[in-house]
Amino acid sequence: MINRDTAQLMIEEMKNELEMQKKLLDKRDREIEELNRRLDETASGQGLDCEARPADSRNGLDMVYKIVSGLEKYTTEEVLFYAAPTLASLMDTKDVAVYMVVNRDYARLFSATSQKARTLGNSIEYSSMDDLYSTLKAGQTYINVKMDADLPLMAGGVYAEDELQVILMLWGLPQQEMKQSTANRLTAATVLVQNAVLRAKRYMSSYRRRNHMEGTNVLNEEAFTSLVKTFLEAKAKGLTECALAEIVMGYQDYETISSKIACNIRQTDYMGIMDGGKLYILLSNTDIKNAGVVKDRLLRLGYQSILKETLV
């Protein structure tokens, strides 16, 4: 049974979400105008007037909007995974990565469409990437004009209240596509995906609080099972890596165990109940080999664990 404080918190969150949705809807007209301007700049940069543009250029906005609206078919927690292939389709590349900003210096990989898009690793100090950082900080689209092998060819930022929240990175673009018109297209695409991405980021940030077992940081069975399935489906499509660690509970309850191991897992990992009361850890962006590090860490705390790649 939900207590009064929890109910009040849920009501406040619903009010805030409704207010946020209203603001997002109010911004839609301005976004469409911005997209039209960007697409006009792209066409004029190619020396085309409105009447001379090919049909696919004149209808570019419709095409972009149609593709991005496909994100609406996914649940909120799925959007951050499928933003990567959506952007890959929009930008005609196979190599896209979505990084979630953790703080003013670091960002963590959330999803990627290829091994090439994972070359920077699971965690990046983006503030040390001078040109990329200064460009994104200024709210502009980054173009790797120096062809620095250690950086993506292009990158765009998703912002909330002028703060960088998500970094979208692209590789695999032909050299002839490294121009301002392509950057304009990325900016237009980013404008279209930003609302869905920001909504998903906020949703995931409060996922534990909204679905925890009271008095713990452990997700309830329904919420955790749904989240695990989402990660595993994304993994099957090559969009992320993840692994499961089942804790051998013995005679201890999940409240006791979770309180002891909470400080020894990453902020991006999740603890939850599954399989009728068993305690699991969902290790995000971790393959089964690297999950062995977590297994050893848990063992030092006195807990054995069983690593799994699937729910079977």
C-alpha positions in Angstrom: 0.0 0.0 0.0 1.3 3.4 -1.0 1.9 5.8 2.0 0.8 9.4 1.9 4.3 10.9 1.3 4.9 8.5 -1.7 1.5 9.3 -3.1 2.1 13.1 -2.8 5.5 12.6 -4.5 3.8 10.8 -7.4 1.2 13.5 -7.7 3.9 16.2 -7.9 5.9 14.2 -10.5 2.7 13.9 -12.6 2.1 17.6 -12.4 5.6 18.4 -13.4 5.4 15.9 -16.3 2.2 17.6 -17.5 3.8 21.0 -17.3 6.8 19.8 -19.1 4.6 18.2 -21.9 2.8 21.6 -22.3 6.1 23.4 -22.7 7.3 20.8 -25.2 4.1 21.2 -27.2 4.4 25.0 -27.1 7.9 24.6 -28.6 6.7 22.5 -31.6 5.9 25.4 -33.9 9.3 27.0 -33.2 11.1 23.7 -33.9 9.3 23.3 -37.2 10.3 26.8 -38.2 13.9 26.0 -37.2 13.9 22.8 -39.2 12.6 24.5 -42.3 15.3 27.1 -42.0 18.0 24.5 -41.6 16.7 22.5 -44.6 16.5 25.8 -46.6 20.1 26.5 -45.7 21.1 23.0 -46.9 19.4 23.4 -50.2 20.8 26.9 -50.8 24.2 25.7 -49.9 23.9 23.3 -52.8 22.9 26.1 -55.1 19.2 25.2 -55.4 16.3 27.5 -55.3 12.9 26.4 -54.0 11.5 25.4 -57.4 14.7 23.8 -58.6 15.1 21.5 -55.6 14.6 17.7 -56.2 11.5 16.3 -54.7 13.4 14.6 -51.9 14.9 17.9 -50.9 11.6 19.8 -51.0 10.0 17.0 -49.0 13.0 16.6 -46.7 11.1 17.8 -43.6 8.3 15.3 -44.2 10.8 12.5 -44.6 12.7 13.4 -41.4 9.6 13.8 -39.4 8.2 10.5 -40.6 11.3 8.6 -39.6 11.7 10.3 -36.2 8.0 9.8 -35.4 8.8 6.1 -35.5 10.3 6.7 -32.0 6.8 7.1 -30.7 6.1 3.4 -31.1 8.7 2.5 -28.4 8.2 2.7 -24.7 9.9 5.5 -22.9 12.8 3.3 -21.6 13.4 2.0 -25.2 13.7 5.4 -26.8 17.3 6.0 -25.8 18.3 2.7 -27.5 16.5 3.3 -30.7 17.5 6.9 -31.1 20.8 5.6 -32.4 19.5 3.6 -35.4 16.9 6.3 -36.1 19.7 8.9 -36.3 21.8 6.4 -38.4 18.9 6.2 -40.9 18.6 9.9 -41.0 22.3 10.6 -41.6 23.0 7.6 -44.0 25.6 6.0 -41.8 26.0 2.7 -39.9 28.0 4.2 -37.1 26.1 6.2 -34.4 26.7 6.4 -30.6 24.5 7.9 -27.9 26.3 9.1 -24.8 24.5 10.2 -21.6 26.1 13.1 -19.9 26.9 12.2 -16.2 28.4 15.6 -15.2 30.2 18.5 -16.6 33.2 16.3 -17.5 32.1 12.8 -18.2 29.5 11.0 -20.3 28.7 7.3 -20.5 27.8 5.3 -23.6 24.2 4.2 -23.6 23.8 2.7 -27.1 25.7 2.3 -30.4 24.9 0.9 -33.8 28.4 -0.6 -34.5 31.7 -1.5 -33.1 33.2 1.6 -34.8 30.7 3.7 -32.8 32.0 2.1 -29.6 35.7 3.0 -30.2 35.7 5.8 -27.6 34.7 3.3 -24.9 32.0 3.1 -22.3 33.0 6.3 -20.5 34.5 9.5 -22.0 35.9 12.6 -20.5 34.3 14.9 -23.1 35.5 18.1 -21.5 39.1 17.1 -22.5 38.1 16.8 -26.2 38.9 20.4 -26.8 37.4 21.2 -30.2 34.4 18.9 -29.7 33.7 20.3 -26.2 34.0 23.9 -27.1 31.7 23.5 -30.1 29.0 21.6 -28.2 29.3 24.0 -25.3 28.5 26.8 -27.7 25.4 24.9 -28.9 26.8 24.1 -32.3 27.2 21.0 -34.3 30.8 19.6 -34.3 32.5 18.8 -37.6 35.9 17.0 -37.4 37.6 19.1 -40.1 41.0 17.9 -38.9 40.0 14.3 -39.4 41.2 13.5 -35.9 41.1 9.7 -35.7 40.4 9.9 -31.9 37.1 11.8 -32.4 33.8 11.2 -34.2 33.4 12.8 -37.6 30.4 14.8 -36.4 28.6 15.3 -33.1 25.5 17.1 -31.9 24.2 17.9 -28.4 20.8 17.6 -26.8 20.3 20.3 -24.2 17.8 21.1 -21.4 17.9 24.6 -20.0 21.2 25.3 -21.8 22.8 22.3 -20.1 24.3 19.5 -22.3 22.4 16.2 -21.5 23.1 13.8 -24.4 25.8 13.7 -27.0 25.1 12.1 -30.4 28.2 11.0 -32.3 28.6 9.9 -35.9 31.3 8.1 -37.8 31.3 6.4 -41.2 30.5 9.5 -43.2 32.1 9.8 -46.7 34.7 12.7 -46.8 32.5 14.5 -49.4 29.8 14.6 -46.8 31.9 16.5 -44.3 30.3 19.8 -45.0 28.0 22.4 -43.5 24.9 21.1 -45.3 25.3 17.7 -43.6 25.9 19.4 -40.2 22.6 21.3 -40.8 20.9 18.0 -41.4 22.3 16.6 -38.2 21.1 19.7 -36.3 17.6 19.3 -37.8 17.6 15.6 -36.8 18.7 16.5 -33.3 15.9 19.0 -32.9 13.4 16.3 -33.8 14.8 13.6 -31.5 15.6 15.9 -28.6 12.1 15.9 -27.0 11.8 12.1 -27.0 15.4 11.7 -25.8 15.1 14.2 -22.9 11.8 12.7 -21.8 13.4 9.2 -21.8 16.4 10.5 -19.9 14.2 12.1 -17.2 12.2 8.9 -17.0 15.2 6.7 -16.6 16.7 9.1 -14.0 13.8 8.6 -11.7 13.1 4.9 -12.6 14.5 3.6 -9.3 12.6 6.0 -7.2 9.3 5.3 -8.9 9.7 1.5 -8.9 11.7 0.6 -5.8 10.6 -1.8 -3.1 9.8 0.5 -0.2 12.8 1.2 2.1 15.3 -0.1 -0.5 16.9 0.8 -3.8 15.8 -2.6 -5.3 13.3 -2.5 -8.2 10.1 -4.4 -7.9 9.7 -7.6 -9.9 7.4 -6.2 -12.6 9.5 -3.0 -13.3 12.8 -4.9 -13.1 11.7 -7.7 -15.4 10.4 -5.2 -18.0 13.7 -3.2 -17.8 15.8 -6.4 -18.3 13.8 -7.4 -21.3 14.3 -4.0 -22.8 18.0 -4.2 -22.4 18.2 -7.7 -23.7 16.1 -6.9 -26.8 18.4 -3.9 -27.5 21.4 -6.2 -27.0 20.0 -8.7 -29.5 19.9 -5.9 -32.0 23.5 -4.9 -31.4 22.6 -1.6 -29.7 24.2 -2.3 -26.3 26.0 -4.8 -24.1 24.6 -6.0 -20.8 24.8 -8.9 -18.4 22.9 -10.2 -15.3 24.4 -11.2 -12.0 22.1 -13.4 -9.8 23.1 -13.0 -6.2 23.2 -16.2 -4.2 21.1 -15.0 -1.2 21.4 -17.9 1.2 19.5 -17.1 4.4 19.7 -13.3 4.0 16.9 -11.2 2.6 17.3 -8.8 -0.3 17.0 -5.7 1.9 20.1 -6.7 3.9 22.1 -7.7 0.8 21.2 -4.7 -1.3 22.2 -2.3 1.4 25.7 -3.9 1.6 26.4 -4.0 -2.1 24.8 -0.8 -3.3 28.0 1.2 -3.0 29.9 -1.4 -5.0 27.9 -1.2 -8.3 27.9 1.7 -10.8 25.2 4.4 -10.9 24.2 3.0 -14.3 23.5 -0.5 -13.0 20.2 -1.7 -11.5 19.3 -4.0 -8.7 15.9 -5.8 -8.8 13.8 -8.8 -7.9 13.0 -11.4 -10.5 12.1 -15.1 -10.9 9.9 -15.1 -7.9 12.1 -13.3 -5.3 15.7 -13.7 -6.5 18.0 -10.7 -6.4 19.7 -9.7 -9.6 22.0 -6.9 -10.8 21.6 -5.6 -14.4 25.0 -4.6 -15.6 24.6 -2.0 -18.4 27.1 -1.7 -21.2 29.0 -4.7 -19.8 29.6 -7.9 -21.6 29.8 -11.3 -19.8 33.7 -11.2 -19.8 33.9 -7.8 -18.1 31.1 -8.8 -15.7 33.6 -11.1 -14.1 35.1 -8.0 -12.4 31.7 -7.4 -10.6 31.6 -11.1 -9.7 35.0 -10.8 -8.0 33.9 -7.6 -6.2 30.8 -9.3 -4.9 32.8 -12.3 -3.7 35.1 -10.0 -1.7 32.0 -8.7 0.0 31.0 -12.2 0.9 28.4 -12.9 -1.8 28.6 -15.5 -4.6 26.9 -14.6 -7.9 25.9 -16.4 -11.1 26.5 -14.5 -14.3 24.0 -14.8 -17.1 23.5 -13.3 -20.6 19.8 -14.1 -21.0 16.7 -14.7 -18.9 16.8 -18.5 -19.6 
